[in-house]
Amino acid sequence: MELVVGWDWADGHHEVVVEDRLGHALWVGQVAHTHEALEVLEARLLDWAQHIRSDVHVVIETSQGLVVDGLSTTGFGVYPVNPKVSDARRKPSGAKTDRWDAAIVARLGGQERDQLRPLRPASEDWGELRQLTRIDEDMTQQTTRLTNQLTAALKSYYPQVLAAFADISRPMALAFLAAWPDPVEAQKIALSDLMPWLRQHRYPRAAQEAPRIWSTLQQRALEVSPGKRRAQVRTVRALVAQLQALQAEQRAMRKHLEELFLTNPDADLWTSVLGVATTLGARLLAGFGPDRDRFELAEAVQALAGTSPVLYQSGKLKRVHMRRACDKHFRATVDQLAFTSLSRCA
């Protein structure tokens, strides 16, 4: 017997509705978010389907998570749908329950399954690459936040160092702040000591830059109270330590990400695009995925990336606004691709 399973995630459990092909409810209930409970449900579904796994079709309001990973290994057909789908099919009163949402997606799977796209399990390497690209983007954003906090702290008591180093988030500038976070101590540095320190840390053109950096540090700025200076020194030390650790981990992760990307058969395809190197190529591969049949039209890619405008028209009112419902990570990737193409593609 062919089954349709509507699945909705609730707080600590799952609301599940099981229907036959004609839409008759066979079972409605809650399933705990445990391995044992999911195994019991799997056995029950197989009994109803006469142990034909391909006759079980699960419609669930997500494409990520432990449950989806587990369902993809059962041999059941898994159809992820956007939660907005159930929003549009609720009663006019706006009443909402998790069980009702599960019933809605179950009915959707029974009546409109031919319009749904089944989830195709991807390779482990691609799954790892996809997760790493998102982690890399999050780490970049976190670096930006910490850098902004560091810049604000330095402006309040140590503006000389911001003038001495063009980019305070560079490893060289962070190493200097780790050694001399106090402007009073930095002014005691001798030029003869600064030059070999810069060379030791491989600062470019150390012999020419050392006098400029030294003279910048010697400039007198508006002084703050000793108490505030000591407090900001502690703040800067904490921020510098976080940035150094974060950058070290991101460099190691990007090296591994590059290895994963270059071993993928589509790596040459993406690096052939003007302005695309390994990092951006890995993000593009993660966004498009390994399934060549995933997108039937270019418009589908634009909708997922949030680059296609949304038209709103009612009576004489007509306006176009930016698409909000999209994959935010994919949007950032496509935005970066557009930016790099400005200087590479005629």
Backbone torsions as a table, in degrees:
resi	resn	phi	psi	omega
1	MET	NA	132.9	-179.8
2	GLU	-79.1	132.8	-176.3
3	LEU	-119.6	149.0	171.1
4	VAL	-122.7	126.6	-176.3
5	VAL	-115.4	117.7	173.2
6	GLY	-91.4	130.5	-170.6
7	TRP	-128.9	126.9	178.0
8	ASP	-134.2	132.2	180.0
9	TRP	-81.0	129.2	175.5
10	ALA	-118.7	-172.6	-176.1
11	ASP	-76.4	98.6	176.9
12	GLY	85.0	-3.1	178.8
13	HIS	-152.4	-178.9	179.8
14	HIS	-122.9	137.3	171.2
15	GLU	-93.7	124.1	-174.2
16	VAL	-126.2	133.9	174.8
17	VAL	-124.1	123.3	-179.3
18	VAL	-110.5	125.2	179.7
19	GLU	-128.7	157.1	173.8
20	ASP	-87.3	-175.6	-174.5
21	ARG	-64.0	-27.1	-178.6
22	LEU	-87.3	-2.4	178.3
23	GLY	92.9	10.7	178.0
24	HIS	-82.6	130.3	-178.0
25	ALA	-71.8	127.0	176.8
26	LEU	-98.7	-32.8	-178.9
27	TRP	-161.4	138.2	176.9
28	VAL	-135.1	128.5	-179.7
29	GLY	-179.0	-174.1	-179.9
30	GLN	-106.9	145.1	177.9
31	VAL	-125.0	124.9	-179.5
32	ALA	-66.7	153.1	-178.4
33	HIS	-84.8	63.1	178.7
34	THR	-134.6	157.7	-179.4
35	HIS	-63.9	-40.2	-178.2
36	GLU	-64.5	-43.7	-179.1
37	ALA	-64.5	-37.8	179.5
38	LEU	-70.4	-33.9	176.5
39	GLU	-66.0	-40.1	177.5
40	VAL	-62.1	-43.1	178.9
41	LEU	-64.8	-40.4	178.6
42	GLU	-60.7	-44.1	179.0
43	ALA	-63.6	-39.4	179.6
44	ARG	-65.6	-42.1	178.2
45	LEU	-63.8	-39.3	178.9
46	LEU	-65.8	-36.2	176.7
47	ASP	-63.0	-44.7	179.5
48	TRP	-65.7	-36.3	-178.2
49	ALA	-87.8	10.2	179.2
50	GLN	56.7	37.8	174.4
51	HIS	62.9	26.4	172.9
52	ILE	-104.0	99.4	-173.1
53	ARG	-63.0	-33.6	-178.0
54	SER	-69.3	-11.9	178.4
55	ASP	-88.2	1.1	178.5
56	VAL	-103.3	121.4	-177.2
57	HIS	-120.6	117.2	-176.6
58	VAL	-105.3	122.7	175.7
59	VAL	-107.5	120.0	-172.7
60	ILE	-134.1	146.9	-172.9
61	GLU	-87.1	38.6	174.6
62	THR	-165.0	159.0	176.0
63	SER	-116.8	4.5	-177.5
64	GLN	-126.1	163.7	172.6
65	GLY	112.7	169.2	-177.1
66	LEU	-64.4	-37.6	-178.0
67	VAL	-65.7	-44.3	179.1
68	VAL	-63.5	-41.6	177.3
69	ASP	-60.5	-40.4	179.1
70	GLY	-68.8	-42.6	-179.9
71	LEU	-64.4	-33.2	-178.7
72	SER	-67.7	-15.9	179.7
73	THR	-97.5	-2.2	-175.9
74	THR	-86.2	-16.4	-174.1
75	GLY	90.1	-2.4	175.1
76	PHE	-74.1	154.9	171.0
77	GLY	-78.6	122.7	-177.5
78	VAL	-112.2	126.4	-176.8
79	TYR	-123.6	97.4	177.0
80	PRO	-75.4	137.7	178.1
81	VAL	-129.7	155.9	177.9
82	ASN	-73.1	137.0	177.5
83	PRO	-56.8	-22.2	178.4
84	LYS	-64.0	-22.7	-180.0
85	VAL	-62.8	-46.2	178.4
86	SER	-69.8	-30.4	176.9
87	ASP	-58.8	-41.7	-176.4
88	ALA	-73.5	-15.7	-176.0
89	ARG	-107.2	7.9	178.3
90	ARG	-75.3	168.4	179.7
91	LYS	-66.6	154.2	179.3
92	PRO	-57.7	-25.4	-179.9
93	SER	-67.6	-18.1	-178.3
94	GLY	84.8	7.0	179.3
95	ALA	-61.4	139.7	-177.0
96	LYS	-142.1	131.0	168.8
97	THR	-139.8	156.9	179.4
98	ASP	-63.8	-37.4	179.7
99	ARG	-67.6	-38.0	177.8
100	TRP	-66.2	-38.8	176.8
101	ASP	-62.7	-39.3	177.4
102	ALA	-64.0	-38.5	178.1
103	ALA	-66.8	-35.7	-179.8
104	ILE	-64.6	-47.3	-178.1
105	VAL	-71.3	-28.4	174.7
106	ALA	-65.7	-43.1	177.7
107	ARG	-65.2	-35.9	176.8
108	LEU	-63.0	-42.5	179.2
109	GLY	-66.9	-27.9	178.9
110	GLY	-81.4	-35.8	-174.7
111	GLN	-95.5	-30.7	-173.3
112	GLU	-129.3	31.2	-177.0
113	ARG	-64.7	-27.6	179.8
114	ASP	-67.1	-16.7	178.1
115	GLN	-94.4	-5.4	179.1
116	LEU	-94.4	150.8	-179.8
117	ARG	-105.0	121.9	-179.1
118	PRO	-69.5	150.7	178.0
119	LEU	-77.3	128.2	178.3
120	ARG	-106.6	118.9	-179.3
121	PRO	-58.9	131.4	179.8
122	ALA	-94.2	167.7	179.1
123	SER	-68.8	158.1	-179.9
124	GLU	-63.3	-39.1	-179.2
125	ASP	-63.4	-41.0	179.7
126	TRP	-69.0	-39.1	177.2
127	GLY	-61.1	-40.6	177.4
128	GLU	-66.4	-42.6	179.8
129	LEU	-61.8	-41.8	-179.2
130	ARG	-62.7	-44.3	179.7
131	GLN	-66.3	-39.9	-178.2
132	LEU	-66.7	-36.6	178.4
133	THR	-64.5	-37.0	178.2
134	ARG	-70.9	-40.3	176.6
135	ILE	-63.3	-39.9	179.7
136	ASP	-62.6	-41.5	178.2
137	GLU	-65.1	-41.6	178.7
138	ASP	-63.9	-38.7	179.2
139	MET	-67.7	-36.2	176.2
140	THR	-63.3	-42.8	177.9
141	GLN	-65.3	-38.4	178.5
142	GLN	-66.3	-37.8	176.0
143	THR	-61.2	-41.8	179.0
144	THR	-62.9	-42.6	179.2
145	ARG	-63.1	-45.6	-179.8
146	LEU	-65.5	-37.3	178.2
147	THR	-64.4	-41.0	177.9
148	ASN	-63.8	-39.7	177.0
149	GLN	-65.4	-40.2	179.1
150	LEU	-65.0	-42.9	179.4
151	THR	-62.2	-43.0	179.5
152	ALA	-63.4	-40.1	179.3
153	ALA	-66.0	-41.3	-179.2
154	LEU	-68.0	-35.6	178.7
155	LYS	-62.7	-27.1	-175.4
156	SER	-80.4	-17.1	-178.4
157	TYR	-151.4	-9.9	-171.2
158	TYR	-144.4	56.0	-175.7
159	PRO	-69.8	-18.9	-178.5
160	GLN	-60.6	-38.9	-176.0
161	VAL	-69.9	-28.2	176.4
162	LEU	-68.4	-32.9	176.5
163	ALA	-77.9	-26.6	-178.2
164	ALA	-75.1	-35.2	-178.2
165	PHE	-118.9	128.2	-175.7
166	ALA	-66.1	-38.3	-179.2
167	ASP	-126.4	107.9	-174.0
168	ILE	-72.1	-14.3	-179.8
169	SER	-88.1	-4.0	178.8
170	ARG	-68.2	149.3	-179.2
171	PRO	-56.0	-34.5	-179.6
172	MET	-65.4	-46.0	-180.0
173	ALA	-66.1	-38.2	178.4
174	LEU	-66.6	-37.3	177.5
175	ALA	-64.5	-37.2	178.1
176	PHE	-65.6	-44.0	179.7
177	LEU	-67.0	-32.9	176.7
178	ALA	-65.6	-32.5	-179.7
179	ALA	-85.4	-38.1	-177.4
180	TRP	-133.9	75.5	178.3
181	PRO	-79.9	-8.7	-177.5
182	ASP	-105.7	122.5	-179.5
183	PRO	-62.6	-29.9	178.6
184	VAL	-64.6	-42.5	178.2
185	GLU	-72.0	-34.1	-179.3
186	ALA	-65.6	-32.9	179.7
187	GLN	-70.5	-13.0	178.6
188	LYS	-87.7	-3.9	-179.0
189	ILE	-70.0	133.1	175.4
190	ALA	-86.8	146.0	179.1
191	LEU	-58.8	-35.5	179.4
192	SER	-66.7	-23.6	176.7
193	ASP	-88.9	-31.3	-177.0
194	LEU	-70.2	-40.1	-176.0
195	MET	-62.2	-49.7	177.5
196	PRO	-65.2	-28.6	177.3
197	TRP	-66.0	-42.4	178.0
198	LEU	-63.9	-41.0	179.0
199	ARG	-66.4	-37.5	178.8
200	GLN	-62.7	-33.9	179.2
201	HIS	-95.1	14.6	173.4
202	ARG	58.4	43.6	175.8
203	TYR	-74.8	129.2	-178.1
204	PRO	-65.5	136.8	179.7
205	ARG	53.6	51.8	-176.0
206	ALA	-61.4	-39.6	-177.9
207	ALA	-63.7	-37.4	-179.9
208	GLN	-81.9	-33.4	-175.1
209	GLU	-84.5	-25.1	-176.7
210	ALA	-57.7	-47.1	178.5
211	PRO	-61.0	-38.2	179.5
212	ARG	-65.5	-47.0	-180.0
213	ILE	-62.9	-42.2	-178.4
214	TRP	-63.7	-44.6	179.9
215	SER	-66.9	-33.8	177.6
216	THR	-65.4	-41.0	179.9
217	LEU	-68.2	-25.7	-178.8
218	GLN	-80.2	-13.9	-179.0
219	GLN	-65.3	140.1	-179.9
220	ARG	-87.6	129.3	176.8
221	ALA	-113.7	175.5	176.7
222	LEU	-61.8	126.6	-174.8
223	GLU	-87.9	146.5	176.7
224	VAL	-105.6	169.0	179.2
225	SER	-65.9	148.6	179.9
226	PRO	-56.4	-35.5	-179.9
227	GLY	-65.9	-44.1	178.7
228	LYS	-66.2	-38.2	179.3
229	ARG	-62.3	-44.6	-179.9
230	ARG	-64.0	-38.0	178.5
231	ALA	-66.3	-42.0	180.0
232	GLN	-69.5	-30.9	176.1
233	VAL	-61.2	-42.3	178.0
234	ARG	-65.1	-39.6	178.2
235	THR	-62.3	-45.1	-179.0
236	VAL	-64.7	-41.1	177.9
237	ARG	-59.2	-42.4	180.0
238	ALA	-66.0	-43.8	-179.6
239	LEU	-66.9	-40.6	179.0
240	VAL	-63.5	-42.2	179.2
241	ALA	-62.6	-41.0	178.5
242	GLN	-65.5	-43.4	-179.9
243	LEU	-64.7	-42.5	180.0
244	GLN	-63.6	-43.7	179.2
245	ALA	-66.2	-41.5	-178.8
246	LEU	-65.6	-43.4	180.0
247	GLN	-66.2	-37.9	178.4
248	ALA	-63.9	-43.8	179.1
249	GLU	-67.2	-37.1	-179.4
250	GLN	-69.5	-37.1	176.9
251	ARG	-62.9	-43.5	178.9
252	ALA	-65.5	-40.0	-179.5
253	MET	-67.9	-39.1	179.5
254	ARG	-67.4	-31.6	175.9
255	LYS	-64.5	-44.0	177.7
256	HIS	-67.7	-38.1	178.2
257	LEU	-63.0	-39.6	177.9
258	GLU	-63.2	-40.4	178.1
259	GLU	-63.7	-42.9	177.9
260	LEU	-62.6	-41.9	-177.1
261	PHE	-67.2	-44.8	-175.8
262	LEU	-68.8	-22.3	176.7
263	THR	-84.9	-7.6	179.0
264	ASN	-77.7	138.3	-178.8
265	PRO	-63.4	-19.1	179.7
266	ASP	-92.4	5.2	-177.1
267	ALA	-61.5	-43.8	-179.5
268	ASP	-63.9	-33.6	179.0
269	LEU	-62.7	-46.5	-175.5
270	TRP	-76.2	-36.6	179.5
271	THR	-72.8	-11.9	175.8
272	SER	-77.0	-13.3	177.4
273	VAL	-75.4	134.1	-177.5
274	LEU	-60.3	130.9	177.8
275	GLY	85.6	1.9	-178.0
276	VAL	-103.7	119.9	173.8
277	ALA	-108.5	-162.7	-172.2
278	THR	-66.8	-43.3	-176.7
279	THR	-65.0	-49.8	179.1
280	LEU	-68.8	-35.4	177.4
281	GLY	-62.3	-40.1	177.6
282	ALA	-64.0	-38.3	179.2
283	ARG	-68.6	-37.6	177.2
284	LEU	-66.6	-42.3	177.5
285	LEU	-62.1	-40.1	178.9
286	ALA	-66.5	-36.2	-178.5
287	GLY	-73.3	-43.5	-178.4
288	PHE	-79.9	-33.1	178.7
289	GLY	82.5	167.5	-178.4
290	PRO	-82.4	-10.9	-176.9
291	ASP	-85.1	110.7	-178.6
292	ARG	-70.4	-18.5	-179.5
293	ASP	-94.8	6.5	-176.1
294	ARG	-65.8	-39.7	-178.9
295	PHE	-112.7	120.4	178.7
296	GLU	-82.2	-31.9	-177.3
297	LEU	-133.0	157.4	177.0
298	ALA	-63.9	-29.3	179.5
299	GLU	-62.5	-31.1	178.8
300	ALA	-66.8	-37.8	176.5
301	VAL	-66.2	-42.7	179.6
302	GLN	-62.7	-38.6	179.3
303	ALA	-66.8	-42.6	179.8
304	LEU	-64.9	-37.8	-178.8
305	ALA	-83.7	-6.5	178.1
306	GLY	75.4	19.3	-179.3
307	THR	-95.9	-10.2	178.1
308	SER	-88.9	131.8	-178.6
309	PRO	-70.6	157.6	179.5
310	VAL	-111.2	123.7	-179.5
311	LEU	-91.8	133.6	174.1
312	TYR	-124.4	122.2	-179.3
313	GLN	-138.3	129.5	177.1
314	SER	-148.4	110.5	-176.8
315	GLY	64.0	-126.4	178.9
316	LYS	-85.0	-10.5	-179.3
317	LEU	-81.4	129.3	179.0
318	LYS	-147.2	122.8	178.5
319	ARG	-148.4	161.5	179.6
320	VAL	-124.7	132.0	-179.6
321	HIS	-131.6	168.7	-178.5
322	MET	-70.3	141.5	179.3
323	ARG	-74.3	123.9	179.7
324	ARG	-95.3	-36.7	-179.0
325	ALA	-80.8	100.7	-177.7
326	CYS	-163.1	176.5	174.4
327	ASP	-83.8	107.5	-174.1
328	LYS	-63.7	-36.2	178.0
329	HIS	-66.4	-41.5	179.4
330	PHE	-67.3	-36.0	177.1
331	ARG	-61.4	-44.2	178.5
332	ALA	-63.0	-36.2	179.0
333	THR	-66.0	-46.9	-179.9
334	VAL	-65.8	-36.5	176.3
335	ASP	-62.9	-41.2	178.2
336	GLN	-66.5	-37.8	177.6
337	LEU	-62.8	-42.6	178.6
338	ALA	-63.9	-38.9	-179.1
339	PHE	-67.1	-45.2	-178.4
340	THR	-68.3	-28.8	-178.4
341	SER	-71.8	-18.8	-178.2
342	LEU	-60.3	-36.4	-177.7
343	SER	-101.0	-2.6	-176.6
344	ARG	-113.9	-31.7	-173.6
345	CYS	-106.2	121.5	-178.2
346	ALA	-64.9	NA	NA
